[in-house]
Amino acid sequence: MNDNKNTDPIVPAMKSDPALKEYRCPHCRKFLFKGNVKKLNMVCHHCHEMIIEDESELIKPEIDAI
C-alpha cells in the first residue's frame, strides 16, 4: 500500500459554462440542473412530481417562486 498522500482531485473541477441554462421544477421551483434541453421528461428529485415540459416552460424567472 502506498502511503503517499495525493492532493490532486481524481476528477478536476469543472468551470462554469455561461451557455448553459438553469432549469427549475415548474411545481416546487427548486433547482434541477444546468444544461441545454428542448424537452424534459423526468421526476423532480425534490417534490417527486412528474415534469413533462418544453424548454420555454422550464426557464421562467424566479420572481413567482415562493
C-alpha positions as CSV (number, residue, x, y, z in Angstrom):
1,M,0.0,0.0,0.0
2,N,1.3,3.4,-0.9
3,D,1.2,6.0,2.0
4,N,1.9,8.9,-0.4
5,K,-0.9,11.5,0.1
6,N,-2.1,12.8,-3.3
7,T,-3.8,16.1,-3.0
8,D,-4.8,16.3,-6.7
9,P,-8.5,15.6,-7.2
10,I,-9.3,12.5,-9.3
11,V,-12.0,14.5,-11.2
12,P,-10.9,18.0,-11.9
13,A,-13.2,20.8,-11.0
14,M,-15.4,22.0,-13.9
15,K,-15.5,25.6,-15.0
16,S,-18.9,27.2,-15.3
17,D,-20.2,27.5,-18.8
18,P,-22.3,30.7,-19.4
19,A,-24.0,29.0,-22.4
20,L,-25.8,26.5,-20.0
21,K,-29.2,27.4,-18.8
22,E,-30.5,26.9,-15.3
23,Y,-33.6,24.7,-15.1
24,R,-36.1,24.7,-12.2
25,C,-39.0,22.5,-11.4
26,P,-42.3,24.1,-12.5
27,H,-44.1,22.6,-9.4
28,C,-41.7,23.5,-6.5
29,R,-39.4,26.0,-8.4
30,K,-36.3,24.3,-6.9
31,F,-33.1,23.9,-9.0
32,L,-32.9,20.8,-11.2
33,F,-29.8,21.2,-13.3
34,K,-27.8,23.3,-15.8
35,G,-27.8,22.3,-19.4
36,N,-29.4,22.7,-22.8
37,V,-32.6,20.7,-23.4
38,K,-35.5,21.1,-25.8
39,K,-38.0,18.9,-23.9
40,L,-37.8,17.4,-20.4
41,N,-39.4,14.2,-19.1
42,M,-38.3,13.5,-15.6
43,V,-39.4,13.3,-11.9
44,C,-38.3,16.2,-9.7
45,H,-35.9,14.9,-7.0
46,H,-37.3,17.5,-4.6
47,C,-41.1,17.2,-4.8
48,H,-41.3,13.9,-6.8
49,E,-43.8,15.4,-9.3
50,M,-43.6,14.3,-13.0
51,I,-42.2,17.0,-15.3
52,I,-43.2,17.0,-18.9
53,E,-42.3,20.4,-20.3
54,D,-40.8,22.2,-23.2
55,E,-37.7,24.4,-22.8
56,S,-39.7,27.7,-22.8
57,E,-41.9,26.5,-19.8
58,L,-38.8,25.4,-17.8
59,I,-36.8,28.6,-18.0
60,K,-39.1,31.0,-16.1
61,P,-37.7,33.8,-13.9
62,E,-37.6,33.1,-10.2
63,I,-39.9,36.1,-9.4
64,D,-43.0,34.0,-8.9
65,A,-41.2,31.5,-6.7
66,I,-42.4,31.1,-3.1
